[in-house]
Amino acid sequence: EERGVGRRCTRCCHFATTRHESSTLSSTASTPALRTLVPARTRAPRTAAPPSRSPSTSPNHAQYARTHTMAAASSAINIPQEATSSRKMTKALPHPLPMVIGHRGAKEIAPENTIAAMRAAKAVGTTCVEVDVMLTKDGVPVIHHDNTVDRCTTGAGRLQDLNWAELRELDVGSHFCPDFKDERIPTMSELVLECRLLGLDLNIEIKHSNDSNMAVANAEEVEREVELATVTCTTLLSLDADPERVFLSSFSIAALEVAQAMLPHFRRSYLVSVIPSNWETTVLRLGCVSLNFNASKSSKEEIEACARTGVPLYAYTVNDPARAAKLIRWGLAGVFSDVPHLVRRHLWREGIDLKQGLQGLRRSNSSLSCSPTGSPQSALPFLQTVPAL
């Protein structure tokens, strides 16, 4: 079913969509430029197993993966009896996280945390995106970052005080560019299914409930974080999400404990702003596969010391391609970026193999084994210069 038509903004060369009045999912319209990349919605869901992927060749990372993949589930969390997955549980660590992850999609190309941002990320060659999940007043998991809807929508107020029926009427595109008018907040289910169709790996951040990620949550806030994590895990189970394509992260210890108990076979990442002294103990206790931290709040010496532990490190939000290359040379496994296509292109030009990380670092660009495949001829003109690495 054709749900919409697309056009390109004449002012800023961004993707945009307009919708027919009969559309029931306002966030699912597609643009002509992306139709060769995005399967039609009538296409049957993918049933074949995903292609096998090579594990990291880093000795430290491999040792960490073998030793700390599965940790014991927390007995203090009440898990619904029906929360079981039809997918095979495994103690083997799935393929490593990608080196470059699109922050909230590709938020410098399209409105953050929207279906349009996921399609834009795919169009510029991104293989993995990160989004944020929150709960509405009536318990619907939706994709949104801020605790309030003021910054990115035409509405106002705290998201947790709004019902889904109220949220779905808000425009989240106009603030970014007029041609994104009427873009809507997607539900978590809509976004997970869209990323499945696009073939994107997906990092879902289970949002902390307070306004500062460095503040200690009170009892009420912890209760909300547990509720959100439980709904998030239950939704992934109901969608039969692939643990090799979907992984979770959070600043909330309580949320990660829920994920550890409900989805022990899904990868989890521990999010921090400033790296705490006891970070390694927390990562090991929660069975996390990486530590994700604020790149602007850590020194070279601190990063190198953390990297020596063998725990994969990821930094956010890195929009300077040269800075990304420097961080990876310091020992990072990867970065989150608003401009993933620019970072990926720069890393390739610097001789960093995006599939092998530091093990693929070349002495010269002439010996690169990872070469650009080029963007599809049907892509928009401004995308044809971006190699789809």
N, C-alpha and C positions, 0 to 999 in steps of 0.2 A: 504494500500500500504506500503510495507516495504521500508523505506527510508534510512536505514543505518544499520550497524552492529557495535557492541561495543566490547571493550576489556578493561582490567584493566592494568594500568601502573605498570610495574614490579619494578619501582624505588620508587614510592611514594604511591601506593595503591589508586590512585584517579580514578574516573570515566573518561572514554574517549570514543570518538566516531569517527568513520571514515565514510565517505560518498560515496555513489555511484555517478558517474558523472551525472547521470540523475536526481538527486535530485534538486528540485526547491526551497526548503526551507532548506538551509544548517544548520540551527540551530535546526532542528527537529529530528535529528537522535536519536535513543534510544539504550540503552545498554541492554544486556540480563538480567543483574542483576536487572534492574528496570522494566522489562516488566510486572512483576506480580503486580507492583505498579502503572504503567502508562497505562491507557486505550489506545487501538489502536486508531489511528487518524481517522479511518473509522467509529468509534463509533458515534452514533448520539449525538448531544449536550444535556446536561442535561436539562430536561424540568420540572421535579418535583421541588416543592418548597424545599429549604434547610431545614434541620431539625431545629426545634425550639431550642433555646439556653436559658439557664437561665441567667437573668441579674445579675449584681454584687450584692453581699449581703452586701457590705459596705454601712452603712447608709449615710456617707458623699457623696460617689460617686452616690448613688441612688438619693439623694436630688439634686445634681448637674445635673444629667441626666434629672430629671423631669422639672427642671427650665430653663435649658439653652440649650436644644437640637436644637431648631430652632430659628435663628436670622433673622432679616429682610434682604432681598437681597439689595445689593448696587445699587442705581438708577443711579450711575455715570458710570456704565459699560454697554456697548452696547452688548446685548445678541442676537444671531441669532434667528429669529422667529421659525426656525425648531428645535431648541434645546429643545425638550420635550422628556420625557421618557415614555415608555409604562408601566413601573412598577408603582405600587400604591405609591403615596406620603404619608408619615406618619410622625407624630410629635413624635412618640415614638422612643426612642433611641434604635438602634439595639444592639445586644449582645456586651458586652465589648470587647475591644481589647485583644488579647492573651497576656499572661505574658512574653513569650519569642518570639522574632521576629528575624528571620534570616536576618542578614544584607547583602544586595545585594545577597540574596539567601543563600548559605552557602560558603562564599568566601574563607574559609580555606580548603575546600574540592574540589572545582571546580572554574574555572575562574568567577570572579564576574559579576553579571548582565547578565548572559547567561542562555540559556535554560538548559544547563548541571548543572548549579548551582541550578536551581529550582528543578530539578530531584534529585540532591544529597540531598538537604534539605528535600525533601519528604522522601527519603530513610532512613534518620536517625531520622525520627519521628517528624520533624518540622511541625507545623500546619499553620504558617504564615511567609511570606517573605516580605522584603522591597526592592524596586528597585527605580532607578532614571530615569526620562524621560526628554529628550531634543529634540530640533527640528533641523533637518538638514537644509541646505541652501534652499532646495526646499520644506520645510514644512512638512516633514515626521517625526512623533514622534517615537523616537528610545530609547532603554534602554542603557544608558551610564552615568557614573558619572562625569568624568573630563570634563572641557571645551575643553581640547585638547585630541587628540587620542594617544599621544606619549607614555604614560605609559603602556597602556594595549593592544596596537595593533601593527601591523607591519607598520602602517602609521605614519604620522606626520601632525601637523597643528591643527587649531581650528575646532571643529566639526561643528559649525554653518557656516563654509566656505566650507563645503563638501556636495555634493549631495548624496542622498541615493544610487545611482548607484555606486558611489565611495566608500562609507562606506561598502557596502555589500561585497566588495572584500577583506576587511581587515581581517586578522587573529587575533582573540582575545584570542586564547588558548595557543599558543606556549610560551608566556612569563611565563605562569603558570607551564606547564608541556608539554613535547614533545607529549604525547599521546592525548593532546587536540588540536593538530594542526588542523587548518581549522575551528575551532569553530567561529561562526559569531556573529556580533551584531544583536540582534533581534529587530524587530519593536515592538512598544507597543502592537499592535493588536495580534501579534504572542505570546507575553508573557502572555497577559491577558487570551487568549484562552488556553494556556498551563497550567496555574495555575488553570483554571476552570476544565480541564481534570484531573489534579492531586488532586483536592480538597483542594487547598491551599488558605487561606486568603491572600490578597495582599494589601500591603501599597505602593502606588505610590507617590514618592516624586517629586513634580513639581520643577525643579531645578531653583535656582536663577541665574541670567545672569552674575553677576560679579564673579571675581576669589576668593573673600573672602566672606564668609557668614556673616561677621560682618561689611562689607563696605556698605555704603548707596548707593543705586542704583540711577543713574542719569535718566533723562527722557527717553533716548533711551533704557536703560536697562529695565526700567519699562515697556516700550512698548513691548519689547521682552518677558518679563515675562507674560504679559497679553495675548499675542498671544499664547504662549506655553500653558497656562492654558486653554484658549478657545479651542485649538485643542485637548488637553487632555480630557476635559469634553465632547466635541463633539464625540470623539472616543469611550469613555465609553458608551455614549448614543447609538451610532450606533451598539455597541456590546451587547446592553441590559445587561450591567454589573449589577451584584447583589449588592445592597447597603449594604447587610449584609456580603458580602465577600470581597468587595473592598472599601478601604478608602484612603484618600488623605492627604498629608502633604506638608509643604513648609516653607522656611525661608522668602519667599516673601509675604508681606502683600497684594500686588496687586493680586498675584496669588490666595491667599485664598479668596479674595473678589469675584473673578470670579467664583471660585468653589462654594462659598456660594450662588451666584446668579443663576448659571446654574444647580447645583446639590445640592440643599438644603437638600435633604434626604440622602445624602452620608456623612459619618463621616469625619471630618477634624481635623488635629492636627497642632498646632503652633510649629514650629521648631525654636530653638534659640541655640546659643553657650553658652553665659553667660546669666543667667536669669536676665532680666531687671526689674527695679522697677515697671513698669506699666504692667507687663505681664498678670495679672489677668484681667485687663480692656480690653486688646487686645483679650484675649481668649474668654471673654464673648461677646464682640462686634462681633467677627467673628463666633460665635456659634461653637467653637471648642470643641472636646470631651477630649482633653488631651494637656498637655504641654510637649514637647520632648526637652531635653537639653543635653549638653555635661557633662558626668559623672565626668570627670577629672577637671572640673572648678567650682564645687559647693561643699560646705562644708556640714557636717552633719546637722548643725544648720539651714542652708539655706533650705536644702531639707525638714527637718521636719517642718519648718515654712510654706513652700509652700504646703506640704501635708495636713496641718490642714485646708486649704481652701476647701478641698473636691474635687478639680480638680485632675483627674488622672494624674500622672507624669510618664514619661518614660525617661530612660537615654540611651545614646549611647556613644561610642561603648564599651560594657562590655564583655571582653573575659576571665576574671578571674572568674571562677564559685563562689569562696568564696566571692569575691567582689560583685557579683550579689546578693547573698543571704543577704549580709549586707545591700545593698541599698534597697532591698525590705523590710527588717525589719525596715528601717528608714522611710518607708512610700511610696515607689515607687509602682506603679501598674505593672511595667514591665521594660524589658530592650531589647535593640537591641544588637545582638552578631554575630560575625563572626563564632562562634562555638556553635550554638544553641543547638546541641545535648549534648554537655558537660555541658552547663549551666542547661539545663532541668534535666539531670540526677542528678546533684549536688543538685538542689533545692528539687527534690524528696527525695533524701537521707537526706536532712536537715529537712524534715518534712513539706515542704511548698507545699500545694495542688495547682497545676498549674491551676486548674479550678476555685478556689475560692480566690486566692491571700492571703492577710493577714488574712482574715476570716477563711482560711483553715489551718492556721499555727498550727501544732500539737506540743504537749509537748514532744513526743517521736516518733521515727520512727515506733515503734511497733503498734501505733494506726492509721497509715496511711490508708486513704480510697482510695487514688489514687495509684494504683500499676501498675508496668510495664506490658505491654501485650506481650513484646518480639518482636523481629524483625522477619519478614518472613524467613522461612528456605532457600528461594531462594536468600536471600541477600548475598552480598559479605562477606567473612569471617570476615573482620575487622569491619563489621557493626553488626555482630550477638551478640556482647557484649554490644551494645547500646540499652537500653530499649526504645521502641517507646511509650513515655508517652502521 
